[in-house]
């Protein structure tokens, strides 16, 4: 079995729930305030580790109360924290999240995450069969250094370009698998996309990003569209009642990485990750909502999702 290495953000999510989201300039009464470990890097690392795959997280925490709580939580999930540094003079990353009707808005304050640099990934020892995962909540030059090191070792590189921002071609050329949602796909391709658009439209947009890589577009309850070798494959989702969609994309990424590290074929890994994400959205919080391998296998055995179909 290969290992999963995640270079990314670690945040404390401060979650406010309300009946609806406020309009600009408006104040609405909230129902509750909750604190959950999160950050895209931490979420993806927890999602992978809970599938029983050795998972190492690379990142930074502040020397504050949030940092101590986050470190304790991640260790309890089985994530290897040997490459997570405490950073003097910086607060831990914080996300301010509003949830209403199962939809969320998020403001991220990076804190120590902004100080993750190339030196933090320089001592990593990766090998063929390993999977290197990153996102856009740490500096892009750090991601490039991480992926260059992974590529040199023969590891598979997975990029989740979220939150969406422009990246240069040199970084994208280091990516083997690109995983993004509809909004991120629209931003990176300059294409206006809607939730209800047919899968073929997403496939058409994704082709401009392919350039020798696999592109996976997550479509929420509709599943995931994968473009591999220029050919689109639609793997259907699993219908559930969503409670909180925060972290669902990260759950998908981490679960997919875990399956690829375990030697699974892409089609099977996509179906597995879909089911994992469907469990995640039925729970509150980001990292704490990630399912275990037993939970995913149980759901797979009862739901029997389709293996996917070509478009």
C-alpha positions as CSV (number, residue, x, y, z in Angstrom):
1,X,0.0,0.0,0.0
2,X,1.2,3.5,-0.8
3,X,0.9,6.5,1.5
4,X,-0.9,9.8,1.3
5,X,0.9,13.1,1.9
6,X,-1.2,16.2,2.2
7,X,0.4,19.7,2.2
8,X,-2.3,22.1,3.1
9,X,-4.2,24.3,5.6
10,X,-5.3,23.6,9.1
11,X,-8.1,25.8,10.5
12,X,-10.5,26.1,13.3
13,X,-14.0,26.5,11.8
14,X,-16.2,28.9,13.7
15,X,-19.7,28.0,12.5
16,X,-22.9,30.1,12.9
17,X,-26.2,28.5,12.0
18,X,-29.3,30.6,11.0
19,X,-32.6,30.2,9.1
20,X,-31.2,32.1,6.2
21,X,-28.0,33.9,5.0
22,X,-28.0,37.7,5.6
23,X,-28.1,40.0,2.6
24,X,-25.4,42.6,2.2
25,X,-25.6,45.1,5.1
26,X,-28.2,43.0,7.0
27,X,-28.0,41.3,10.4
28,X,-30.0,38.1,11.0
29,X,-30.5,36.2,14.3
30,X,-28.4,33.1,14.5
31,X,-29.4,29.8,16.1
32,X,-26.0,28.4,17.4
33,X,-22.3,28.9,17.2
34,X,-20.1,25.8,16.9
35,X,-16.3,25.1,16.7
36,X,-15.0,22.4,14.4
37,X,-11.5,21.4,13.3
38,X,-11.2,22.1,9.6
39,X,-9.0,23.6,6.9
40,X,-8.9,21.9,3.5
41,X,-5.5,20.2,4.2
42,X,-6.6,18.9,7.6
43,X,-10.0,17.8,6.2
44,X,-8.4,15.8,3.4
45,X,-5.8,14.3,5.6
46,X,-8.5,13.1,8.1
47,X,-10.7,11.7,5.3
48,X,-7.7,9.7,4.1
49,X,-6.5,8.5,7.5
50,X,-9.9,7.3,8.5
51,X,-9.8,4.9,5.5
52,X,-6.9,3.1,7.2
53,X,-4.2,4.5,4.9
54,X,-1.0,6.0,6.3
55,X,-1.4,9.7,6.0
56,X,1.1,12.5,6.7
57,X,0.0,16.2,6.9
58,X,2.4,19.0,6.2
59,X,1.4,22.4,7.5
60,X,1.6,25.0,10.3
61,X,-0.3,25.9,13.4
62,X,-0.2,29.0,15.6
63,X,0.9,28.8,19.2
64,X,-2.6,29.6,20.4
65,X,-5.5,27.7,22.0
66,X,-6.9,26.8,18.6
67,X,-3.5,25.4,17.6
68,X,-3.3,23.1,20.6
69,X,-6.9,21.9,20.1
70,X,-6.3,21.2,16.4
71,X,-3.1,19.3,17.0
72,X,-4.8,17.1,19.6
73,X,-7.8,16.4,17.3
74,X,-5.7,15.5,14.3
75,X,-3.5,13.1,16.3
76,X,-6.6,11.4,17.6
77,X,-7.7,10.8,14.0
78,X,-4.5,8.9,13.2
79,X,-2.9,11.6,11.1
80,X,0.9,11.7,11.1
81,X,1.8,15.3,12.4
82,X,5.6,15.0,12.1
83,X,5.7,17.7,9.5
84,X,3.2,20.1,11.2
85,X,5.1,23.0,12.8
86,X,4.0,25.4,15.5
87,X,4.7,29.0,14.3
88,X,5.6,31.7,16.7
89,X,4.0,35.1,16.1
90,X,1.1,33.8,14.1
91,X,-2.4,32.7,14.9
92,X,-3.8,29.4,13.7
93,X,-5.9,29.5,10.5
94,X,-9.5,30.4,11.1
95,X,-12.6,30.0,9.0
96,X,-15.8,31.9,9.7
97,X,-18.7,29.9,8.3
98,X,-22.4,30.6,8.1
99,X,-24.8,27.7,7.5
100,X,-28.5,28.1,6.4
101,X,-30.6,25.5,4.7
102,X,-27.6,23.2,4.4
103,X,-25.7,25.7,2.3
104,X,-22.7,27.6,3.5
105,X,-20.7,30.8,3.0
106,X,-17.1,30.9,4.2
107,X,-14.5,33.5,5.0
108,X,-11.0,32.1,5.6
109,X,-8.3,34.0,7.5
110,X,-5.1,32.0,6.8
111,X,-2.9,32.9,9.7
112,X,0.0,30.3,10.0
113,X,-1.1,28.6,6.8
114,X,0.3,31.5,4.8
115,X,3.8,30.7,6.2
116,X,4.0,27.2,4.9
117,X,7.0,27.3,2.6
118,X,9.3,25.1,0.4
119,X,11.5,24.2,3.4
120,X,8.5,22.5,5.0
121,X,8.3,19.9,2.2
122,X,12.1,19.6,1.6
123,X,12.6,16.7,4.0
124,X,9.6,14.6,2.8
125,X,10.6,11.1,1.4
126,X,8.0,10.0,-1.1
127,X,8.0,6.9,-3.3
128,X,6.3,5.4,-6.3
129,X,2.7,4.4,-5.3
130,X,2.4,7.3,-2.9
131,X,-0.2,10.1,-3.5
132,X,0.7,13.8,-2.9
133,X,-2.4,16.1,-2.3
134,X,-2.6,19.9,-2.0
135,X,-5.1,22.7,-2.3
136,X,-5.0,26.5,-2.7
137,X,-5.1,27.5,1.0
138,X,-1.2,27.6,1.3
139,X,1.2,29.6,-0.9
140,X,1.4,28.3,-4.5
141,X,5.2,28.2,-4.7
142,X,5.1,25.7,-1.7
143,X,2.6,23.5,-3.7
144,X,4.9,23.6,-6.7
145,X,7.9,22.5,-4.6
146,X,5.9,19.7,-3.0
147,X,4.6,18.4,-6.4
148,X,8.0,18.7,-8.0
149,X,9.4,16.5,-5.2
150,X,6.5,14.0,-5.5
151,X,6.9,13.8,-9.3
152,X,10.7,13.1,-9.0
153,X,9.8,10.2,-6.6
154,X,7.2,8.8,-9.0
155,X,4.3,9.6,-6.7
156,X,0.9,10.7,-8.1
157,X,0.0,14.4,-7.6
158,X,-3.5,15.5,-6.9
159,X,-4.5,19.2,-6.8
160,X,-7.8,20.6,-5.5
161,X,-7.6,24.2,-6.8
162,X,-9.8,25.7,-4.0
163,X,-10.5,28.4,-3.2
164,X,-10.3,29.1,-6.9
165,X,-7.4,31.4,-8.0
166,X,-5.3,31.6,-11.1
167,X,-2.2,29.4,-11.2
168,X,0.6,29.4,-13.7
169,X,1.1,26.7,-16.2
170,X,4.3,25.4,-14.5
171,X,2.3,24.4,-11.4
172,X,-0.6,22.9,-13.4
173,X,1.9,20.8,-15.5
174,X,3.0,19.1,-12.2
175,X,-0.5,17.8,-11.6
176,X,-1.6,14.3,-12.5
177,X,-5.2,14.5,-11.2
178,X,-7.2,17.8,-10.9
179,X,-10.3,17.7,-8.7
180,X,-12.6,20.7,-8.7
181,X,-16.2,21.7,-8.4
182,X,-18.5,23.5,-10.8
183,X,-17.6,26.9,-9.5
184,X,-13.9,26.3,-9.6
185,X,-14.2,24.9,-13.1
186,X,-16.0,27.9,-14.3
187,X,-13.5,30.3,-12.8
188,X,-10.4,28.5,-14.2
189,X,-11.8,28.1,-17.7
190,X,-13.7,31.5,-17.9
191,X,-16.9,29.5,-18.6
192,X,-20.3,30.4,-17.3
193,X,-21.7,27.1,-15.8
194,X,-24.9,26.4,-13.9
195,X,-25.8,23.6,-11.5
196,X,-28.4,22.2,-14.0
197,X,-26.1,22.1,-17.0
198,X,-25.8,18.7,-18.7
199,X,-22.7,16.7,-17.9
200,X,-21.5,17.1,-21.4
201,X,-21.1,20.9,-20.9
202,X,-18.9,20.3,-17.9
203,X,-16.8,17.8,-19.9
204,X,-16.4,20.4,-22.7
205,X,-15.1,23.0,-20.2
206,X,-12.8,20.5,-18.5
207,X,-11.1,19.6,-21.7
208,X,-9.3,22.9,-21.7
209,X,-7.6,22.0,-18.4
210,X,-6.8,18.4,-19.3
211,X,-3.4,18.7,-21.1
212,X,-2.4,15.1,-20.2
213,X,-4.0,15.0,-16.8
214,X,-7.1,13.5,-15.4
215,X,-9.8,16.1,-14.5
216,X,-12.6,15.2,-12.0
217,X,-15.5,17.6,-11.7
218,X,-17.6,17.0,-8.5
219,X,-21.3,17.7,-9.2
220,X,-22.8,17.4,-5.8
221,X,-25.7,14.9,-5.6
222,X,-25.3,14.2,-9.3
223,X,-21.9,12.5,-8.6
224,X,-18.6,13.2,-10.4
225,X,-17.6,13.6,-14.0
226,X,-14.1,12.4,-14.8
227,X,-12.2,13.3,-18.0
228,X,-9.5,10.7,-18.5
229,X,-7.6,10.3,-21.8
230,X,-10.0,12.9,-23.2
231,X,-13.0,10.6,-22.6
232,X,-15.7,11.6,-20.1
233,X,-17.0,9.2,-17.5
234,X,-20.0,10.0,-15.2
235,X,-20.0,8.2,-11.8
236,X,-23.5,8.8,-10.2
237,X,-23.9,10.2,-6.8
238,X,-25.9,8.8,-3.8
239,X,-29.1,10.6,-2.9
240,X,-29.1,11.7,0.8
241,X,-30.6,14.5,2.9
242,X,-27.8,17.0,3.4
243,X,-27.3,18.7,6.8
244,X,-24.0,20.5,6.2
245,X,-22.1,20.5,2.9
246,X,-18.9,22.0,4.6
247,X,-16.0,19.7,3.9
248,X,-17.8,17.4,1.4
249,X,-15.4,18.2,-1.4
250,X,-12.5,17.6,0.9
251,X,-13.9,14.3,2.0
252,X,-14.1,13.3,-1.7
253,X,-10.5,14.3,-2.3
254,X,-9.1,12.5,0.8
255,X,-11.1,9.4,0.2
256,X,-10.1,9.2,-3.5
257,X,-6.5,9.7,-2.6
258,X,-6.7,6.9,0.0
259,X,-8.1,4.5,-2.6
260,X,-5.5,5.4,-5.2
261,X,-2.8,4.8,-2.7
262,X,-4.3,1.4,-2.0
263,X,-4.0,0.5,-5.7
264,X,-7.7,0.9,-6.7
265,X,-8.6,1.7,-10.3
266,X,-9.8,5.3,-10.9
267,X,-13.4,4.2,-11.6
268,X,-13.7,2.3,-8.3
269,X,-11.9,5.0,-6.4
270,X,-14.4,7.6,-7.7
271,X,-17.4,5.5,-6.6
272,X,-15.9,5.0,-3.2
273,X,-15.2,8.7,-2.8
274,X,-18.8,9.6,-3.8
275,X,-20.2,7.4,-1.1
276,X,-17.8,8.8,1.5
277,X,-18.8,12.4,0.6
278,X,-22.5,11.4,0.8
279,X,-22.0,10.3,4.4
280,X,-20.0,13.5,5.2
281,X,-22.9,15.8,4.2
282,X,-25.3,14.2,6.7
283,X,-23.2,15.4,9.6
284,X,-22.3,18.8,11.0
285,X,-18.7,20.1,10.8
286,X,-15.8,19.5,8.4
287,X,-13.1,17.2,9.7
288,X,-15.2,15.6,12.4
289,X,-17.8,14.5,9.8
290,X,-15.4,12.4,7.8
291,X,-16.5,8.7,7.7
292,X,-14.5,5.6,8.6
293,X,-13.7,2.9,6.1
294,X,-16.3,0.6,7.8
295,X,-19.0,3.2,7.3
296,X,-18.1,3.7,3.7
297,X,-18.0,0.0,3.0
298,X,-21.3,-0.5,4.7
299,X,-22.9,2.2,2.6
300,X,-21.4,0.8,-0.5
301,X,-22.9,-2.6,0.2
302,X,-26.4,-1.3,0.7
303,X,-26.6,1.4,-1.9
304,X,-24.7,-0.4,-4.7
305,X,-24.0,2.9,-6.7
306,X,-23.4,2.5,-10.4
307,X,-19.9,2.0,-11.6
308,X,-20.3,4.9,-14.0
309,X,-21.0,5.4,-17.6
310,X,-19.4,7.0,-20.6
311,X,-21.1,10.1,-22.0
